Amino acid sequence: MTPENQKKYDEKVARVQAAIALKEPDRVPITPSTDAFPIINAGFTVGEVIYDTSLQKMKQAVVKYLNDFDPDKTGGVGMVFAGEGPMLELERSKNMRWAGMPGDIIDINSIQQHIEFPTLLDDEFEEFFSDRTGWSLRKQTPRTSGLLEPFAKLRLGGMMGARMLAAQVSTPEFKAMLEDLWKLNELQQVYQAGVKDVNETVREMGYPDFSGGMAAVPFDSYSDGLRGTILSLQDLYDHEDEVEKYIEETFEQQLHMIRMQGANPANKGKHVFMALHKGMDGFMSDEHYRHFYWRHLQKIIETIIEVDMVPYIFTEGKYNSRLDCLTEVPVGKVFYHFETVDMALAKSKLKDIACISGGFSTNILQFGKPEQVKDEVKRLLDICAPGGGFIFETSSALSHVKRENVEAMFETVKEYGKY
């Protein structure tokens, strides 16, 4: 890294760190998440980037975005599954659609679409808790991946020896699955090399990447991965004991994973990303939220801080009624992102406790005009910037938005957001 880029890198790190510590940096940091926007801004389609296994198109898109707008962090290759098209095809996912997939099921510039359905059925709770490995192999994985369907016929246990197992895995279907798994692993190695290349390039340009891992609230894991939204909420009444048992089990696993992440010296000071999917206003009662959601989230936040990392809590949906809970964390250590929240209320409740961000609707970037963007940026800065503890981010990631509006947003934050 050149001395000039090192200086830029250090300034950006210090700017973000100061805001999280509730201090006033030289100006408000601007770190919007990006999905499809850098790709479209570079003249590519999302579909072609997903199928470019070299990741060179994604690299060009990221570099152009950084040069064009100079944010205070990079998102690297992001979460658009850049370069993963062939791997996605091999996996034959049953719960995801992606741009460029065979049949062009979704638009060529769409971000991925996830399809929610239960993988744990009503009559499987006993098997789920008594034989998790068997249930996962024979039930869950075949339901989510066409590649792994042969596992549905696999039978383990008892006095099974090598010959009996060999007979089961020597079918044409099983052999084909193993061959595709080998191909998948080879593609994954190529992908990881491409990601490393992109990350090294943007770091050399002077842009920090604060990504240090991910975590999840146990109830979100239960709802997202096992039962789906509707059934998981019904289960709070119909299967309360089973919900309780699962989330307590998963909770301990989460804490262990976080401590493992924190044991890596390279992760010190990095951000642990947590998207809150099922905790929004009205989704469950206040009593249920505190018992089935917040008490775990609170301890996860504290554990992330204990290992010298930063909890980056990405709330989804309205979160006004949950703000009092969000105050119950160590001071100057947490970074909250809001999608649809009264930002004045969030500032008043959290100004002396945690850094806040978000609250700037991407709708205005997609449908508004530059002057409207500038006015809304200034309004939000007037509310949230005083006293520090604010990072400018959009309500959701940048995708199909107007370039001139993104320019207006960055220019206004950098000029009007000075302290």
Summary of the structure (lengths in Angstrom):
residues: 419
radius of gyration: 22.9
end to end distance: 28.7
largest distance: 73.6
contacts: 1371
relative contact order: 0.13
helix: 56%
strand: 10%
